[in-house]
């Protein structure tokens, strides 16, 4: 990487490293130039999880598009006032009533 270049990369991390509900992320500057400066603007961690919403009434999540759809068995979702939950697709504004 030369001066002022931007690097976007993907790294696979074994699930066992985050299984304890915590993870340490670090970035190392391996440049041989002692005055070289490295700045990290963001990182994103995508991982599988259980579908337990922990008693929340709202929960945001993302799923990749799939023509055959998904079967979601969601646990721990608080139903307020007997109103059935609705899953909203913010990409097209559609909603699916949970049953």
Residue frames as a rotation matrix with the C-alpha (Angstrom) as fourth column:
UNK 1
0.584 0.812 0.000 0.00
0.812 -0.584 0.000 0.00
0.000 0.000 -1.000 0.00
UNK 2
-0.502 -0.778 0.378 1.45
0.757 -0.607 -0.242 3.39
0.418 0.164 0.894 -0.90
UNK 3
-0.969 -0.024 -0.246 0.75
0.171 -0.783 -0.598 6.82
-0.179 -0.622 0.763 0.54
UNK 4
-0.590 0.794 -0.145 -2.85
-0.662 -0.579 -0.476 7.70
-0.462 -0.185 0.867 1.27
UNK 5
-0.658 0.368 -0.658 -4.19
-0.358 0.615 0.702 4.45
0.663 0.697 -0.273 -0.15
UNK 6
-0.021 0.755 0.655 -7.35
-0.987 0.088 -0.133 2.88
-0.158 -0.650 0.744 1.17
UNK 7
-0.847 -0.264 -0.461 -7.47
-0.339 0.937 0.086 -0.83
0.409 0.229 -0.883 1.87
UNK 8
0.148 0.888 0.436 -10.71
-0.978 0.196 -0.066 -2.77
-0.144 -0.417 0.898 2.23
UNK 9
-0.635 -0.445 -0.631 -10.28
-0.515 0.853 -0.083 -6.42
0.575 0.273 -0.771 3.00
UNK 10
0.582 0.804 0.120 -12.15
-0.695 0.415 0.588 -9.39
0.423 -0.425 0.800 4.44
UNK 11
-0.646 -0.763 -0.008 -10.76
-0.617 0.529 -0.582 -11.77
0.448 -0.371 -0.813 7.03
UNK 12
0.380 0.730 -0.568 -12.40
-0.175 0.659 0.731 -14.98
0.908 -0.179 0.379 8.19
UNK 13
-0.482 -0.448 0.753 -12.29
-0.810 -0.101 -0.578 -15.45
0.335 -0.889 -0.314 11.95
UNK 14
-0.676 0.238 -0.697 -13.01
0.262 0.962 0.075 -18.80
0.689 -0.132 -0.713 13.61
UNK 15
0.279 0.904 0.323 -16.31
-0.152 -0.290 0.945 -18.68
0.948 -0.312 0.057 15.52
UNK 16
0.433 -0.149 -0.889 -14.55
0.789 0.539 0.294 -20.14
0.435 -0.829 0.351 18.56
UNK 17
-0.647 -0.761 0.049 -12.70
0.663 -0.593 -0.457 -16.82
0.377 -0.264 0.888 19.00
UNK 18
-0.720 0.438 0.539 -15.95
-0.479 -0.875 0.071 -14.97
0.502 -0.207 0.840 19.72
UNK 19
-0.161 0.695 -0.701 -17.92
0.285 0.712 0.641 -17.79
0.945 -0.096 -0.313 21.38
UNK 20
-0.436 -0.072 -0.897 -17.36
0.897 0.054 -0.440 -16.26
0.080 -0.996 0.041 24.83
UNK 21
0.602 0.792 0.103 -19.41
0.794 -0.607 0.028 -13.16
0.085 0.065 -0.994 23.85
UNK 22
0.717 -0.416 -0.560 -16.33
-0.194 -0.890 0.413 -10.97
-0.670 -0.187 -0.718 23.59
UNK 23
0.593 -0.576 0.562 -13.62
0.804 0.381 -0.457 -10.36
0.049 0.723 0.689 21.05
UNK 24
0.292 -0.593 -0.751 -10.50
0.086 -0.765 0.638 -8.24
-0.953 -0.251 -0.173 20.86
UNK 25
0.779 -0.044 0.626 -9.78
0.627 0.005 -0.779 -6.65
0.031 0.999 0.031 17.51
UNK 26
0.328 -0.727 -0.604 -6.39
0.082 -0.615 0.785 -5.13
-0.941 -0.306 -0.142 16.77
UNK 27
0.966 -0.114 0.234 -4.70
0.218 -0.135 -0.967 -3.61
0.142 0.984 -0.105 13.75
UNK 28
0.401 -0.904 -0.151 -0.92
0.414 0.032 0.910 -3.73
-0.817 -0.427 0.387 13.36
UNK 29
0.867 -0.249 -0.432 1.21
-0.485 -0.619 -0.617 -1.43
-0.114 0.745 -0.658 11.25
UNK 30
0.655 -0.618 0.435 3.89
0.468 0.783 0.409 -3.70
-0.594 -0.064 0.802 9.74
UNK 31
0.927 -0.298 0.230 5.62
0.036 -0.538 -0.842 -0.94
0.374 0.789 -0.488 7.80
UNK 32
0.255 -0.921 -0.293 9.40
0.960 0.277 -0.035 -0.83
0.114 -0.273 0.955 7.94
UNK 33
-0.313 -0.283 0.907 9.17
0.293 -0.937 -0.191 2.98
0.903 0.206 0.376 7.81
UNK 34
-0.595 0.014 -0.803 9.24
0.801 0.084 -0.592 4.25
0.059 -0.996 -0.061 11.40
UNK 35
-0.868 0.289 -0.404 7.36
-0.160 -0.933 -0.323 7.45
-0.470 -0.215 0.856 10.47
UNK 36
-0.760 0.635 -0.139 4.60
0.048 0.268 0.962 5.64
0.649 0.724 -0.235 8.63
UNK 37
-0.745 0.598 0.295 1.12
-0.535 -0.273 -0.799 6.30
-0.398 -0.754 0.524 10.00
UNK 38
-0.805 0.553 -0.215 -1.86
0.277 0.670 0.689 3.98
0.525 0.495 -0.693 9.79
UNK 39
-0.709 0.667 0.229 -5.46
-0.650 -0.492 -0.580 4.97
-0.274 -0.560 0.782 10.57
UNK 40
-0.851 0.524 0.034 -8.39
0.515 0.822 0.244 2.58
0.100 0.226 -0.969 10.85
UNK 41
-0.765 0.601 0.231 -11.74
-0.535 -0.793 0.292 4.17
0.359 0.099 0.928 10.03
UNK 42
0.226 0.860 0.458 -14.02
-0.964 0.264 -0.019 1.22
-0.137 -0.437 0.889 10.83
UNK 43
-0.924 -0.300 -0.237 -14.36
-0.346 0.920 0.185 -2.53
0.162 0.253 -0.954 11.05
UNK 44
0.108 0.994 -0.002 -17.40
-0.980 0.107 0.166 -4.74
0.166 -0.016 0.986 10.77
UNK 45
-0.896 -0.338 0.289 -17.93
-0.405 0.888 -0.216 -8.16
-0.184 -0.311 -0.933 12.31
UNK 46
0.082 0.912 -0.402 -20.57
-0.934 0.211 0.289 -10.46
0.348 0.352 0.869 10.79
UNK 47
-0.907 -0.405 0.114 -21.35
-0.412 0.802 -0.432 -13.63
0.083 -0.439 -0.895 12.70
UNK 48
-0.290 0.831 -0.474 -24.10
0.129 0.525 0.841 -16.23
0.948 0.183 -0.259 13.15
UNK 49
-0.846 0.060 0.529 -26.33
-0.519 -0.317 -0.794 -15.82
0.120 -0.947 0.299 16.19
UNK 50
-0.710 0.698 -0.093 -29.29
0.694 0.671 -0.262 -17.40
-0.120 -0.250 -0.961 17.91
UNK 51
-0.509 0.626 0.591 -32.65
0.127 -0.625 0.770 -15.87
0.851 0.467 0.238 17.11
UNK 52
0.096 0.479 -0.873 -33.39
0.986 0.071 0.148 -14.87
0.133 -0.875 -0.465 20.71
UNK 53
0.021 -0.010 1.000 -34.34
0.357 -0.934 -0.017 -11.21
0.934 0.357 -0.016 21.00
UNK 54
-0.727 -0.501 -0.470 -33.96
0.571 -0.059 -0.819 -11.10
0.383 -0.863 0.329 24.79
UNK 55
-0.132 0.783 -0.607 -37.44
0.917 -0.137 -0.376 -9.72
-0.377 -0.606 -0.700 25.56
UNK 56
-0.826 -0.202 -0.527 -37.12
0.043 -0.954 0.298 -6.66
-0.563 0.223 0.796 23.32
UNK 57
0.268 0.963 0.025 -40.11
0.249 -0.044 -0.968 -5.19
-0.931 0.266 -0.251 21.49
UNK 58
0.913 -0.087 -0.399 -37.92
-0.401 -0.369 -0.838 -4.03
-0.074 0.925 -0.372 18.55
UNK 59
0.236 -0.869 0.436 -34.92
0.078 0.464 0.882 -5.76
-0.969 -0.174 0.178 17.05
UNK 60
0.661 -0.074 -0.747 -33.01
-0.707 -0.395 -0.587 -4.82
-0.251 0.916 -0.314 13.90
UNK 61
-0.023 -0.695 0.719 -31.23
0.002 0.719 0.695 -7.47
-1.000 0.018 -0.015 11.83
UNK 62
0.100 -0.030 -0.995 -30.17
-0.951 -0.295 -0.087 -8.17
-0.291 0.955 -0.058 8.25
UNK 63
0.190 -0.042 0.981 -30.50
0.153 0.988 0.013 -11.23
-0.970 0.147 0.194 6.05
UNK 64
-0.811 -0.461 -0.361 -29.11
-0.294 -0.212 0.932 -11.66
-0.506 0.862 0.036 2.55
UNK 65
0.048 0.852 -0.521 -31.72
-0.967 -0.091 -0.237 -11.88
-0.250 0.516 0.820 -0.23
UNK 66
-0.889 -0.238 0.392 -32.85
-0.181 0.967 0.177 -15.43
-0.422 0.087 -0.903 -0.93
UNK 67
-0.623 0.670 -0.403 -35.48
-0.624 -0.116 0.773 -16.46
0.471 0.733 0.491 -3.50
UNK 68
-0.296 0.514 -0.805 -36.77
0.326 0.847 0.420 -19.34
0.898 -0.138 -0.418 -1.36
UNK 69
0.467 0.503 0.727 -37.17
-0.433 -0.587 0.684 -17.14
0.771 -0.634 -0.056 1.75
UNK 70
-0.716 -0.695 0.059 -36.34
-0.322 0.255 -0.912 -17.98
0.619 -0.672 -0.406 5.34
UNK 71
0.482 0.733 -0.480 -37.95
0.307 0.372 0.876 -19.87
0.821 -0.570 -0.045 8.21
UNK 72
-0.509 -0.634 0.583 -37.14
-0.296 -0.506 -0.810 -17.86
0.808 -0.584 0.070 11.34
UNK 73
0.362 0.527 -0.769 -37.84
0.634 0.465 0.618 -19.39
0.683 -0.711 -0.166 14.75
UNK 74
-0.350 -0.450 0.821 -37.60
-0.162 -0.835 -0.526 -16.28
0.923 -0.317 0.220 16.92
UNK 75
0.178 0.327 -0.928 -37.61
0.858 0.410 0.309 -16.63
0.482 -0.851 -0.208 20.71
UNK 76
-0.284 -0.346 -0.894 -37.71
0.885 -0.453 -0.106 -14.01
-0.368 -0.822 0.435 23.45
UNK 77
-0.788 0.090 0.610 -39.66
0.299 -0.810 0.505 -11.39
0.539 0.580 0.611 21.52
UNK 78
-0.760 0.516 -0.395 -41.90
0.299 -0.261 -0.918 -9.21
-0.576 -0.816 0.044 23.71
UNK 79
-0.484 0.715 0.505 -45.44
0.654 -0.088 0.751 -8.94
0.581 0.694 -0.425 22.34
UNK 80
-0.972 0.082 -0.218 -46.98
0.078 -0.766 -0.638 -5.67
-0.220 -0.637 0.739 23.46
UNK 81
-0.445 0.875 -0.189 -50.76
-0.696 -0.471 -0.541 -5.42
-0.563 -0.109 0.819 23.95
UNK 82
0.075 0.481 0.873 -51.46
0.123 0.865 -0.487 -8.73
-0.990 0.144 0.005 22.20
UNK 83
0.716 0.121 -0.687 -50.41
-0.602 -0.391 -0.696 -7.29
-0.353 0.912 -0.207 18.83
UNK 84
0.759 -0.424 0.495 -48.67
0.506 0.862 -0.038 -9.87
-0.410 0.280 0.868 16.65
UNK 85
-0.052 -0.876 -0.479 -45.14
0.023 -0.481 0.877 -8.94
-0.998 0.034 0.045 15.53
UNK 86
0.967 0.241 0.083 -44.50
0.102 -0.069 -0.992 -7.75
-0.233 0.968 -0.091 11.98
UNK 87
-0.042 -0.989 0.141 -41.22
0.604 0.087 0.792 -8.22
-0.796 0.119 0.594 10.13
UNK 88
0.823 0.309 -0.477 -40.51
-0.100 -0.747 -0.658 -5.24
-0.559 0.589 -0.583 7.87
UNK 89
0.105 -0.767 0.633 -38.33
0.956 0.253 0.149 -5.26
-0.275 0.589 0.760 4.78
UNK 90
0.324 0.001 -0.946 -36.96
0.185 -0.981 0.062 -1.73
-0.928 -0.195 -0.318 4.61
UNK 91
-0.773 -0.630 0.071 -35.60
0.174 -0.103 0.979 -2.25
-0.610 0.770 0.190 1.07
UNK 92
-0.820 0.512 0.255 -39.10
0.269 -0.050 0.962 -2.39
0.505 0.857 -0.097 -0.44
UNK 93
-0.687 0.532 0.495 -41.38
-0.696 -0.677 -0.238 -1.36
0.208 -0.508 0.836 2.44
UNK 94
0.055 0.739 -0.672 -43.14
-0.310 0.652 0.692 -4.72
0.949 0.170 0.265 2.68
UNK 95
-0.410 -0.121 0.904 -44.19
-0.912 0.051 -0.407 -6.32
0.003 -0.991 -0.131 5.94
UNK 96
-0.321 0.275 -0.906 -44.87
-0.121 0.937 0.327 -9.91
0.939 0.214 -0.268 6.98
UNK 97
0.323 0.529 0.785 -47.22
-0.880 -0.137 0.454 -10.65
0.348 -0.837 0.421 9.89
UNK 98
-0.793 -0.604 -0.081 -45.72
-0.506 0.726 -0.465 -13.25
0.340 -0.328 -0.881 12.25
UNK 99
0.343 0.934 -0.095 -47.95
-0.733 0.330 0.595 -16.16
0.587 -0.134 0.798 13.23
